[in-house]
Amino acid sequence: MEQVDIIRIPRYVSSEPHAKELIYQLEGFGDASTSAYAEVVYLVVKSQTGTQIQLIASKTRVPP
């Protein structure tokens, strides 16, 4: 808990401003059972200099 103040979660999605060729992909994953389910969505931005992956949304549920 002492390091909780150094955790940073970006609230925006950005990419390299001068990159000419960018490839955007939304990747979604999910898993479920009779007792719970989970989902996650990532944005993958590919450019000539590398790949950036950003978490967009996630959700977990347990039935009542």
N, CA, C and O atoms as a Tripos MOL2 file, in Angstrom:
@<TRIPOS>MOLECULE
protein
  256   255    64     0     0
PROTEIN
NO_CHARGES

@<TRIPOS>ATOM
      1 N           0.8100   -1.1910    0.0000 N.3       1 MET1
      2 CA          0.0000    0.0000    0.0000 C.3       1 MET1
      3 C           0.8580    1.2610    0.0000 C.2       1 MET1
      4 O           0.3680    2.3380   -0.3410 O.2       1 MET1
      5 N           2.1050    1.1470    0.3700 N.am      2 GLU2
      6 CA          2.9580    2.3350    0.4020 C.3       2 GLU2
      7 C           3.2340    2.8770   -0.9960 C.2       2 GLU2
      8 O           3.5300    4.0620   -1.1510 O.2       2 GLU2
      9 N           3.1410    2.0180   -2.0230 N.am      3 GLN3
     10 CA          3.4430    2.4430   -3.3900 C.3       3 GLN3
     11 C           2.1950    2.7460   -4.2020 C.2       3 GLN3
     12 O           2.2960    2.9420   -5.4130 O.2       3 GLN3
     13 N           1.0400    2.7920   -3.5900 N.am      4 VAL4
     14 CA         -0.1910    3.0000   -4.3350 C.3       4 VAL4
     15 C          -0.2160    4.3750   -5.0110 C.2       4 VAL4
     16 O          -0.8910    4.5380   -6.0270 O.2       4 VAL4
     17 N           0.4790    5.3350   -4.4920 N.am      5 ASP5
     18 CA          0.4790    6.6770   -5.0940 C.3       5 ASP5
     19 C           1.3180    6.7590   -6.3650 C.2       5 ASP5
     20 O           1.2540    7.7710   -7.0620 O.2       5 ASP5
     21 N           2.1000    5.7380   -6.6900 N.am      6 ILE6
     22 CA          2.8930    5.7870   -7.9250 C.3       6 ILE6
     23 C           2.2080    5.0750   -9.0950 C.2       6 ILE6
     24 O           2.7320    5.0790  -10.2090 O.2       6 ILE6
     25 N           1.0580    4.4710   -8.8580 N.am      7 ILE7
     26 CA          0.3120    3.8000   -9.9310 C.3       7 ILE7
     27 C          -0.3620    4.8620  -10.7830 C.2       7 ILE7
     28 O          -1.0520    5.7360  -10.2590 O.2       7 ILE7
     29 N          -0.1640    4.7900  -12.0990 N.am      8 ARG8
     30 CA         -0.7520    5.7490  -13.0360 C.3       8 ARG8
     31 C          -1.5690    4.9960  -14.0760 C.2       8 ARG8
     32 O          -1.0900    4.0330  -14.6740 O.2       8 ARG8
     33 N          -2.7980    5.4370  -14.2860 N.am      9 ILE9
     34 CA         -3.6720    4.8670  -15.3070 C.3       9 ILE9
     35 C          -4.0360    5.9920  -16.2650 C.2       9 ILE9
     36 O          -4.7200    6.9320  -15.8630 O.2       9 ILE9
     37 N          -3.5980    5.9260  -17.5250 N.am     10 PRO10
     38 CA         -3.9150    7.0050  -18.4600 C.3      10 PRO10
     39 C          -5.4120    7.0710  -18.7350 C.2      10 PRO10
     40 O          -6.0690    6.0410  -18.8860 O.2      10 PRO10
     41 N          -5.9440    8.2820  -18.7990 N.am     11 ARG11
     42 CA         -7.3770    8.4830  -19.0330 C.3      11 ARG11
     43 C          -7.6720    8.8740  -20.4720 C.2      11 ARG11
     44 O          -8.8090    9.2130  -20.7980 O.2      11 ARG11
     45 N          -6.6750    8.8320  -21.3300 N.am     12 TYR12
     46 CA         -6.8620    9.1670  -22.7400 C.3      12 TYR12
     47 C          -6.0850    8.1830  -23.5840 C.2      12 TYR12
     48 O          -5.1830    7.4980  -23.1020 O.2      12 TYR12
     49 N          -6.4490    8.1260  -24.8460 N.am     13 VAL13
     50 CA         -5.7690    7.2490  -25.7940 C.3      13 VAL13
     51 C          -5.0480    8.1390  -26.7760 C.2      13 VAL13
     52 O          -5.6620    8.9980  -27.4090 O.2      13 VAL13
     53 N          -3.7530    7.9420  -26.9100 N.am     14 SER14
     54 CA         -2.9860    8.7710  -27.8320 C.3      14 SER14
     55 C          -2.0020    7.8990  -28.5940 C.2      14 SER14
     56 O          -1.7890    6.7320  -28.2650 O.2      14 SER14
     57 N          -1.4150    8.4870  -29.6060 N.am     15 SER15
     58 CA         -0.3930    7.8000  -30.3830 C.3      15 SER15
     59 C           0.6460    8.8290  -30.8040 C.2      15 SER15
     60 O           0.5450   10.0060  -30.4580 O.2      15 SER15
     61 N           1.6240    8.3840  -31.5390 N.am     16 GLU16
     62 CA          2.6800    9.2820  -31.9870 C.3      16 GLU16
     63 C           2.1010   10.3230  -32.9470 C.2      16 GLU16
     64 O           1.4870    9.9510  -33.9460 O.2      16 GLU16
     65 N           2.2800   11.6010  -32.6730 N.am     17 PRO17
     66 CA          1.6260   12.6290  -33.5040 C.3      17 PRO17
     67 C           2.1660   12.7210  -34.9260 C.2      17 PRO17
     68 O           1.4540   13.1850  -35.8170 O.2      17 PRO17
     69 N           3.3900   12.2970  -35.1610 N.am     18 HIS18
     70 CA          3.9810   12.4520  -36.4910 C.3      18 HIS18
     71 C           4.0870   11.1450  -37.2620 C.2      18 HIS18
     72 O           4.6740   11.1120  -38.3440 O.2      18 HIS18
     73 N           3.5330   10.0800  -36.7260 N.am     19 ALA19
     74 CA          3.5860    8.7950  -37.4250 C.3      19 ALA19
     75 C           2.6270    8.8220  -38.6110 C.2      19 ALA19
     76 O           1.4750    9.2350  -38.4770 O.2      19 ALA19
     77 N           3.1030    8.3830  -39.7600 N.am     20 LYS20
     78 CA          2.2720    8.4220  -40.9660 C.3      20 LYS20
     79 C           1.4100    7.1820  -41.1160 C.2      20 LYS20
     80 O           0.2640    7.2740  -41.5560 O.2      20 LYS20
     81 N           1.9340    6.0500  -40.7640 N.am     21 GLU21
     82 CA          1.1810    4.8110  -40.9170 C.3      21 GLU21
     83 C           0.9390    4.1940  -39.5460 C.2      21 GLU21
     84 O           1.8490    3.6450  -38.9250 O.2      21 GLU21
     85 N          -0.2970    4.2940  -39.0910 N.am     22 LEU22
     86 CA         -0.6800    3.6940  -37.8210 C.3      22 LEU22
     87 C          -1.7420    2.6430  -38.0790 C.2      22 LEU22
     88 O          -2.6230    2.8320  -38.9180 O.2      22 LEU22
     89 N          -1.6590    1.5530  -37.3690 N.am     23 ILE23
     90 CA         -2.6540    0.4940  -37.4480 C.3      23 ILE23
     91 C          -3.2990    0.3930  -36.0710 C.2      23 ILE23
     92 O          -2.6250    0.1560  -35.0690 O.2      23 ILE23
     93 N          -4.6160    0.5780  -36.0390 N.am     24 TYR24
     94 CA         -5.3640    0.5000  -34.7970 C.3      24 TYR24
     95 C          -6.1320   -0.8200  -34.7610 C.2      24 TYR24
     96 O          -6.7720   -1.2020  -35.7400 O.2      24 TYR24
     97 N          -6.0610   -1.5100  -33.6250 N.am     25 GLN25
     98 CA         -6.8020   -2.7530  -33.4400 C.3      25 GLN25
     99 C          -7.4290   -2.7530  -32.0490 C.2      25 GLN25
    100 O          -6.7760   -2.4130  -31.0630 O.2      25 GLN25
    101 N          -8.6880   -3.1340  -31.9820 N.am     26 LEU26
    102 CA         -9.3240   -3.3810  -30.6910 C.3      26 LEU26
    103 C          -9.2650   -4.8780  -30.4240 C.2      26 LEU26
    104 O          -9.7100   -5.6830  -31.2420 O.2      26 LEU26
    105 N          -8.7220   -5.2360  -29.2940 N.am     27 GLU27
    106 CA         -8.6030   -6.6420  -28.9080 C.3      27 GLU27
    107 C          -9.4750   -6.8690  -27.6870 C.2      27 GLU27
    108 O          -9.3500   -6.1520  -26.6940 O.2      27 GLU27
    109 N         -10.3460   -7.8450  -27.7470 N.am     28 GLY28
    110 CA        -11.2020   -8.1610  -26.6190 C.3      28 GLY28
    111 C         -11.0450   -9.6080  -26.1990 C.2      28 GLY28
    112 O         -10.9080  -10.5000  -27.0360 O.2      28 GLY28
    113 N         -11.0670   -9.8300  -24.9050 N.am     29 PHE29
    114 CA        -10.9390  -11.1740  -24.3570 C.3      29 PHE29
    115 C         -12.0060  -11.3650  -23.2910 C.2      29 PHE29
    116 O         -12.3540  -10.4260  -22.5750 O.2      29 PHE29
    117 N         -12.5140  -12.5680  -23.1900 N.am     30 GLY30
    118 CA        -13.4930  -12.8750  -22.1670 C.3      30 GLY30
    119 C         -13.3950  -14.3240  -21.7430 C.2      30 GLY30
    120 O         -12.9270  -15.1810  -22.4930 O.2      30 GLY30
    121 N         -13.8420  -14.5790  -20.5370 N.am     31 ASP31
    122 CA        -13.8670  -15.9370  -20.0180 C.3      31 ASP31
    123 C         -15.0400  -16.0310  -19.0470 C.2      31 ASP31
    124 O         -15.3540  -15.0710  -18.3440 O.2      31 ASP31
    125 N         -15.6690  -17.1730  -19.0140 N.am     32 ALA32
    126 CA        -16.8350  -17.3310  -18.1490 C.3      32 ALA32
    127 C         -16.9270  -18.7510  -17.6180 C.2      32 ALA32
    128 O         -16.4090  -19.6980  -18.2090 O.2      32 ALA32
    129 N         -17.5940  -18.8660  -16.5000 N.am     33 SER33
    130 CA        -17.9240  -20.1610  -15.9170 C.3      33 SER33
    131 C         -19.2930  -20.0080  -15.2570 C.2      33 SER33
    132 O         -19.9240  -18.9580  -15.3770 O.2      33 SER33
    133 N         -19.7440  -21.0230  -14.5760 N.am     34 THR34
    134 CA        -21.0370  -20.9090  -13.9020 C.3      34 THR34
    135 C         -20.9730  -20.0110  -12.6780 C.2      34 THR34
    136 O         -22.0090  -19.6060  -12.1500 O.2      34 THR34
    137 N         -19.7590  -19.6960  -12.2190 N.am     35 SER35
    138 CA        -19.6370  -18.8880  -11.0020 C.3      35 SER35
    139 C         -19.1700  -17.4550  -11.2340 C.2      35 SER35
    140 O         -19.2750  -16.6330  -10.3230 O.2      35 SER35
    141 N         -18.6580  -17.1250  -12.4220 N.am     36 ALA36
    142 CA        -18.1860  -15.7560  -12.6610 C.3      36 ALA36
    143 C         -17.8550  -15.5670  -14.1330 C.2      36 ALA36
    144 O         -17.7630  -16.5320  -14.8910 O.2      36 ALA36
    145 N         -17.6780  -14.3050  -14.5270 N.am     37 TYR37
    146 CA        -17.1630  -14.0120  -15.8590 C.3      37 TYR37
    147 C         -16.2880  -12.7720  -15.8090 C.2      37 TYR37
    148 O         -16.3870  -11.9670  -14.8830 O.2      37 TYR37
    149 N         -15.4300  -12.6240  -16.8100 N.am     38 ALA38
    150 CA        -14.5260  -11.4760  -16.8970 C.3      38 ALA38
    151 C         -14.3510  -11.0990  -18.3600 C.2      38 ALA38
    152 O         -14.3510  -11.9600  -19.2390 O.2      38 ALA38
    153 N         -14.2020   -9.8020  -18.6100 N.am     39 GLU39
    154 CA        -13.9760   -9.2840  -19.9610 C.3      39 GLU39
    155 C         -12.9470   -8.1690  -19.8800 C.2      39 GLU39
    156 O         -12.8280   -7.4800  -18.8670 O.2      39 GLU39
    157 N         -12.2050   -8.0070  -20.9720 N.am     40 VAL40
    158 CA        -11.2400   -6.9160  -21.0560 C.3      40 VAL40
    159 C         -11.1100   -6.4850  -22.5190 C.2      40 VAL40
    160 O         -11.1900   -7.3160  -23.4230 O.2      40 VAL40
    161 N         -10.9110   -5.1850  -22.7460 N.am     41 VAL41
    162 CA        -10.7310   -4.6390  -24.0870 C.3      41 VAL41
    163 C          -9.4810   -3.7680  -24.0830 C.2      41 VAL41
    164 O          -9.3150   -2.8980  -23.2270 O.2      41 VAL41
    165 N          -8.6060   -4.0150  -25.0520 N.am     42 TYR42
    166 CA         -7.3710   -3.2600  -25.2200 C.3      42 TYR42
    167 C          -7.3710   -2.5860  -26.5790 C.2      42 TYR42
    168 O          -7.9760   -3.0830  -27.5290 O.2      42 TYR42
    169 N          -6.6790   -1.4380  -26.6690 N.am     43 LEU43
    170 CA         -6.4010   -0.8010  -27.9470 C.3      43 LEU43
    171 C          -4.9340   -1.0480  -28.2620 C.2      43 LEU43
    172 O          -4.0600   -0.7320  -27.4550 O.2      43 LEU43
    173 N          -4.6640   -1.6100  -29.4260 N.am     44 VAL44
    174 CA         -3.3010   -1.8690  -29.8840 C.3      44 VAL44
    175 C          -3.0170   -0.9030  -31.0310 C.2      44 VAL44
    176 O          -3.7310   -0.8960  -32.0330 O.2      44 VAL44
    177 N          -1.9680   -0.0870  -30.8810 N.am     45 VAL45
    178 CA         -1.5720    0.8700  -31.9180 C.3      45 VAL45
    179 C          -0.1880    0.4650  -32.4010 C.2      45 VAL45
    180 O           0.7830    0.5020  -31.6450 O.2      45 VAL45
    181 N          -0.1090    0.0730  -33.6810 N.am     46 LYS46
    182 CA          1.1660   -0.3490  -34.2720 C.3      46 LYS46
    183 C           1.6760    0.7470  -35.1960 C.2      46 LYS46
    184 O           0.9230    1.2990  -35.9980 O.2      46 LYS46
    185 N           2.9680    1.0560  -35.0730 N.am     47 SER47
    186 CA          3.6020    2.0420  -35.9430 C.3      47 SER47
    187 C           4.9600    1.5120  -36.3740 C.2      47 SER47
    188 O           5.3450    0.3960  -36.0240 O.2      47 SER47
    189 N           5.6680    2.3090  -37.1240 N.am     48 GLN48
    190 CA          6.9900    1.9000  -37.5950 C.3      48 GLN48
    191 C           7.9960    1.7990  -36.4520 C.2      48 GLN48
    192 O           8.9660    1.0470  -36.5470 O.2      48 GLN48
    193 N           7.7760    2.5450  -35.3780 N.am     49 THR49
    194 CA          8.7370    2.5540  -34.2790 C.3      49 THR49
    195 C           8.4080    1.5760  -33.1590 C.2      49 THR49
    196 O           9.2330    1.3560  -32.2720 O.2      49 THR49
    197 N           7.2050    0.9830  -33.1840 N.am     50 GLY50
    198 CA          6.8660    0.0270  -32.1300 C.3      50 GLY50
    199 C           5.3750   -0.1570  -31.9790 C.2      50 GLY50
    200 O           4.5860    0.2560  -32.8290 O.2      50 GLY50
    201 N           5.0030   -0.7870  -30.8750 N.am     51 THR51
    202 CA          3.6160   -1.0990  -30.5830 C.3      51 THR51
    203 C           3.2650   -0.5770  -29.2020 C.2      51 THR51
    204 O           4.0190   -0.7520  -28.2450 O.2      51 THR51
    205 N           2.0960    0.0750  -29.1120 N.am     52 GLN52
    206 CA          1.5830    0.5420  -27.8250 C.3      52 GLN52
    207 C           0.2970   -0.2120  -27.5300 C.2      52 GLN52
    208 O          -0.5270   -0.4200  -28.4200 O.2      52 GLN52
    209 N           0.1270   -0.6190  -26.2780 N.am     53 ILE53
    210 CA         -1.0850   -1.3160  -25.8580 C.3      53 ILE53
    211 C          -1.6620   -0.5560  -24.6760 C.2      53 ILE53
    212 O          -0.9640   -0.2870  -23.6980 O.2      53 ILE53
    213 N          -2.9610   -0.2060  -24.7740 N.am     54 GLN54
    214 CA         -3.6110    0.5310  -23.7000 C.3      54 GLN54
    215 C          -4.9010   -0.1550  -23.3010 C.2      54 GLN54
    216 O          -5.6840   -0.5710  -24.1560 O.2      54 GLN54
    217 N          -5.1180   -0.2710  -22.0140 N.am     55 LEU55
    218 CA         -6.3450   -0.8470  -21.4850 C.3      55 LEU55
    219 C          -7.4780    0.1470  -21.6890 C.2      55 LEU55
    220 O          -7.3660    1.3070  -21.2920 O.2      55 LEU55
    221 N          -8.5710   -0.3020  -22.3070 N.am     56 ILE56
    222 CA         -9.7290    0.5530  -22.5390 C.3      56 ILE56
    223 C         -10.8000    0.2970  -21.4780 C.2      56 ILE56
    224 O         -11.3040    1.2430  -20.8730 O.2      56 ILE56
    225 N         -11.1490   -0.9540  -21.2500 N.am     57 ALA57
    226 CA        -12.1960   -1.2820  -20.2740 C.3      57 ALA57
    227 C         -12.0320   -2.7080  -19.7890 C.2      57 ALA57
    228 O         -11.4630   -3.5510  -20.4810 O.2      57 ALA57
    229 N         -12.5370   -2.9690  -18.5900 N.am     58 SER58
    230 CA        -12.5570   -4.3260  -18.0570 C.3      58 SER58
    231 C         -13.7720   -4.4770  -17.1550 C.2      58 SER58
    232 O         -14.2940   -3.4950  -16.6280 O.2      58 SER58
    233 N         -14.2140   -5.7120  -16.9830 N.am     59 LYS59
    234 CA        -15.4050   -5.9630  -16.1780 C.3      59 LYS59
    235 C         -15.3510   -7.3870  -15.6330 C.2      59 LYS59
    236 O         -14.9770   -8.3140  -16.3520 O.2      59 LYS59
    237 N         -15.7110   -7.5580  -14.4030 N.am     60 THR60
    238 CA        -15.8620   -8.8860  -13.8070 C.3      60 THR60
    239 C         -17.1900   -8.9380  -13.0700 C.2      60 THR60
    240 O         -17.6590   -7.9300  -12.5410 O.2      60 THR60
    241 N         -17.7800  -10.0960  -13.0400 N.am     61 ARG61
    242 CA        -19.0620  -10.2770  -12.3500 C.3      61 ARG61
    243 C         -19.1060  -11.6330  -11.6820 C.2      61 ARG61
    244 O         -18.5750  -12.6230  -12.1840 O.2      61 ARG61
    245 N         -19.7510  -11.6430  -10.5460 N.am     62 VAL62
    246 CA        -20.0430  -12.8780   -9.8230 C.3      62 VAL62
    247 C         -21.5510  -12.9010   -9.6250 C.2      62 VAL62
    248 O         -22.1210  -11.8980   -9.1940 O.2      62 VAL62
    249 N         -22.2140  -14.0110   -9.9260 N.am     63 PRO63
    250 CA        -23.6730  -14.0290   -9.7730 C.3      63 PRO63
    251 C         -24.0870  -13.8480   -8.3050 C.2      63 PRO63
    252 O         -23.3530  -14.2270   -7.3920 O.2      63 PRO63
    253 N         -25.2590  -13.2690   -8.0960 N.am     64 PRO64
    254 CA        -25.7180  -13.0400   -6.7080 C.3      64 PRO64
    255 C         -26.0310  -14.3420   -5.9880 C.2      64 PRO64
    256 O         -26.4260  -14.3230   -4.8220 O.2      64 PRO64
@<TRIPOS>BOND
     1     1     2 1
     2     2     3 1
     3     3     4 2
     4     3     5 am
     5     5     6 1
     6     6     7 1
     7     7     8 2
     8     7     9 am
     9     9    10 1
    10    10    11 1
    11    11    12 2
    12    11    13 am
    13    13    14 1
    14    14    15 1
    15    15    16 2
    16    15    17 am
    17    17    18 1
    18    18    19 1
    19    19    20 2
    20    19    21 am
    21    21    22 1
    22    22    23 1
    23    23    24 2
    24    23    25 am
    25    25    26 1
    26    26    27 1
    27    27    28 2
    28    27    29 am
    29    29    30 1
    30    30    31 1
    31    31    32 2
    32    31    33 am
    33    33    34 1
    34    34    35 1
    35    35    36 2
    36    35    37 am
    37    37    38 1
    38    38    39 1
    39    39    40 2
    40    39    41 am
    41    41    42 1
    42    42    43 1
    43    43    44 2
    44    43    45 am
    45    45    46 1
    46    46    47 1
    47    47    48 2
    48    47    49 am
    49    49    50 1
    50    50    51 1
    51    51    52 2
    52    51    53 am
    53    53    54 1
    54    54    55 1
    55    55    56 2
    56    55    57 am
    57    57    58 1
    58    58    59 1
    59    59    60 2
    60    59    61 am
    61    61    62 1
    62    62    63 1
    63    63    64 2
    64    63    65 am
    65    65    66 1
    66    66    67 1
    67    67    68 2
    68    67    69 am
    69    69    70 1
    70    70    71 1
    71    71    72 2
    72    71    73 am
    73    73    74 1
    74    74    75 1
    75    75    76 2
    76    75    77 am
    77    77    78 1
    78    78    79 1
    79    79    80 2
    80    79    81 am
    81    81    82 1
    82    82    83 1
    83    83    84 2
    84    83    85 am
    85    85    86 1
    86    86    87 1
    87    87    88 2
    88    87    89 am
    89    89    90 1
    90    90    91 1
    91    91    92 2
    92    91    93 am
    93    93    94 1
    94    94    95 1
    95    95    96 2
    96    95    97 am
    97    97    98 1
    98    98    99 1
    99    99   100 2
   100    99   101 am
   101   101   102 1
   102   102   103 1
   103   103   104 2
   104   103   105 am
   105   105   106 1
   106   106   107 1
   107   107   108 2
   108   107   109 am
   109   109   110 1
   110   110   111 1
   111   111   112 2
   112   111   113 am
   113   113   114 1
   114   114   115 1
   115   115   116 2
   116   115   117 am
   117   117   118 1
   118   118   119 1
   119   119   120 2
   120   119   121 am
   121   121   122 1
   122   122   123 1
   123   123   124 2
   124   123   125 am
   125   125   126 1
   126   126   127 1
   127   127   128 2
   128   127   129 am
   129   129   130 1
   130   130   131 1
   131   131   132 2
   132   131   133 am
   133   133   134 1
   134   134   135 1
   135   135   136 2
   136   135   137 am
   137   137   138 1
   138   138   139 1
   139   139   140 2
   140   139   141 am
   141   141   142 1
   142   142   143 1
   143   143   144 2
   144   143   145 am
   145   145   146 1
   146   146   147 1
   147   147   148 2
   148   147   149 am
   149   149   150 1
   150   150   151 1
   151   151   152 2
   152   151   153 am
   153   153   154 1
   154   154   155 1
   155   155   156 2
   156   155   157 am
   157   157   158 1
   158   158   159 1
   159   159   160 2
   160   159   161 am
   161   161   162 1
   162   162   163 1
   163   163   164 2
   164   163   165 am
   165   165   166 1
   166   166   167 1
   167   167   168 2
   168   167   169 am
   169   169   170 1
   170   170   171 1
   171   171   172 2
   172   171   173 am
   173   173   174 1
   174   174   175 1
   175   175   176 2
   176   175   177 am
   177   177   178 1
   178   178   179 1
   179   179   180 2
   180   179   181 am
   181   181   182 1
   182   182   183 1
   183   183   184 2
   184   183   185 am
   185   185   186 1
   186   186   187 1
   187   187   188 2
   188   187   189 am
   189   189   190 1
   190   190   191 1
   191   191   192 2
   192   191   193 am
   193   193   194 1
   194   194   195 1
   195   195   196 2
   196   195   197 am
   197   197   198 1
   198   198   199 1
   199   199   200 2
   200   199   201 am
   201   201   202 1
   202   202   203 1
   203   203   204 2
   204   203   205 am
   205   205   206 1
   206   206   207 1
   207   207   208 2
   208   207   209 am
   209   209   210 1
   210   210   211 1
   211   211   212 2
   212   211   213 am
   213   213   214 1
   214   214   215 1
   215   215   216 2
   216   215   217 am
   217   217   218 1
   218   218   219 1
   219   219   220 2
   220   219   221 am
   221   221   222 1
   222   222   223 1
   223   223   224 2
   224   223   225 am
   225   225   226 1
   226   226   227 1
   227   227   228 2
   228   227   229 am
   229   229   230 1
   230   230   231 1
   231   231   232 2
   232   231   233 am
   233   233   234 1
   234   234   235 1
   235   235   236 2
   236   235   237 am
   237   237   238 1
   238   238   239 1
   239   239   240 2
   240   239   241 am
   241   241   242 1
   242   242   243 1
   243   243   244 2
   244   243   245 am
   245   245   246 1
   246   246   247 1
   247   247   248 2
   248   247   249 am
   249   249   250 1
   250   250   251 1
   251   251   252 2
   252   251   253 am
   253   253   254 1
   254   254   255 1
   255   255   256 2
@<TRIPOS>SUBSTRUCTURE
     1 MET1         2 RESIDUE 1 A MET
     2 GLU2         6 RESIDUE 1 A GLU
     3 GLN3        10 RESIDUE 1 A GLN
     4 VAL4        14 RESIDUE 1 A VAL
     5 ASP5        18 RESIDUE 1 A ASP
     6 ILE6        22 RESIDUE 1 A ILE
     7 ILE7        26 RESIDUE 1 A ILE
     8 ARG8        30 RESIDUE 1 A ARG
     9 ILE9        34 RESIDUE 1 A ILE
    10 PRO10       38 RESIDUE 1 A PRO
    11 ARG11       42 RESIDUE 1 A ARG
    12 TYR12       46 RESIDUE 1 A TYR
    13 VAL13       50 RESIDUE 1 A VAL
    14 SER14       54 RESIDUE 1 A SER
    15 SER15       58 RESIDUE 1 A SER
    16 GLU16       62 RESIDUE 1 A GLU
    17 PRO17       66 RESIDUE 1 A PRO
    18 HIS18       70 RESIDUE 1 A HIS
    19 ALA19       74 RESIDUE 1 A ALA
    20 LYS20       78 RESIDUE 1 A LYS
    21 GLU21       82 RESIDUE 1 A GLU
    22 LEU22       86 RESIDUE 1 A LEU
    23 ILE23       90 RESIDUE 1 A ILE
    24 TYR24       94 RESIDUE 1 A TYR
    25 GLN25       98 RESIDUE 1 A GLN
    26 LEU26      102 RESIDUE 1 A LEU
    27 GLU27      106 RESIDUE 1 A GLU
    28 GLY28      110 RESIDUE 1 A GLY
    29 PHE29      114 RESIDUE 1 A PHE
    30 GLY30      118 RESIDUE 1 A GLY
    31 ASP31      122 RESIDUE 1 A ASP
    32 ALA32      126 RESIDUE 1 A ALA
    33 SER33      130 RESIDUE 1 A SER
    34 THR34      134 RESIDUE 1 A THR
    35 SER35      138 RESIDUE 1 A SER
    36 ALA36      142 RESIDUE 1 A ALA
    37 TYR37      146 RESIDUE 1 A TYR
    38 ALA38      150 RESIDUE 1 A ALA
    39 GLU39      154 RESIDUE 1 A GLU
    40 VAL40      158 RESIDUE 1 A VAL
    41 VAL41      162 RESIDUE 1 A VAL
    42 TYR42      166 RESIDUE 1 A TYR
    43 LEU43      170 RESIDUE 1 A LEU
    44 VAL44      174 RESIDUE 1 A VAL
    45 VAL45      178 RESIDUE 1 A VAL
    46 LYS46      182 RESIDUE 1 A LYS
    47 SER47      186 RESIDUE 1 A SER
    48 GLN48      190 RESIDUE 1 A GLN
    49 THR49      194 RESIDUE 1 A THR
    50 GLY50      198 RESIDUE 1 A GLY
    51 THR51      202 RESIDUE 1 A THR
    52 GLN52      206 RESIDUE 1 A GLN
    53 ILE53      210 RESIDUE 1 A ILE
    54 GLN54      214 RESIDUE 1 A GLN
    55 LEU55      218 RESIDUE 1 A LEU
    56 ILE56      222 RESIDUE 1 A ILE
    57 ALA57      226 RESIDUE 1 A ALA
    58 SER58      230 RESIDUE 1 A SER
    59 LYS59      234 RESIDUE 1 A LYS
    60 THR60      238 RESIDUE 1 A THR
    61 ARG61      242 RESIDUE 1 A ARG
    62 VAL62      246 RESIDUE 1 A VAL
    63 PRO63      250 RESIDUE 1 A PRO
    64 PRO64      254 RESIDUE 1 A PRO
